[in-house]
């Protein structure tokens, strides 16, 4: 993950980047297991929304 994608602020209000930002975010999410569950749940939600959007499209065929 790039330092530009993740914005986390430390205890003193300074912006953290890199590994420190990732570890702070994981700690805020409740540890490794909880963090991974949250990431997977959000990825599944995005995939499901894309699937639903594709299924809602009207499929018309030209009949001769």
N, C-alpha and C positions, 0 to 999 in steps of 0.2 A: 504494500500500500504506500502510495506516495505521501510525502509530508504535506502536500497541498490538499489532499483529499480528506484528511482527518484533522479536525481542529479540536483540541482539548486544552483546557487551562488547568494548571496546577494549583496547589494550595495557596501560593503567593500571587496568583492572578497572571502569571507569565504563561505564554503560549508554549505548549509542548509539541514536539515533532518526533517522527521516527518511532523507534521501539518504545520510548517512554510514553508516547501518546497511545500506542496500542495497548501497553500494559495497563495504563490508567483506564482506558475504555473497558477492557476486560474486567478489571476490578469493579468498575461501576455497574457492569452487567451481572455481577454475582459470581465471577469465577469462570474458568475455562468451559465447563460443561454448560452452564447457563448461557454463556456468550455464544457457544456453538449452536445451541438450540434456537436462540434468537436469530442468528444469521441464517440458519437453514429455514426457519419459519418464514422469514421475509423473502428468501429466494423462492420458496414454494408459492407464496402468495403472488409474487410477480409472474411466475410461470403460469399459474392458474388463471390470472387475469388475462394474460395473452391468449391462452387457450379459449377462454370464454368469449373473448372479442372475436376470435376467428370463427367460433361456432355460431355467433349471432349474425354474421354476415348472411345476407340472402343469396342463395345460390340459384341463379336462373339459367336455364338452358334454352337455346334457340331450337324450336321445333319447326320442321319444314313440312 
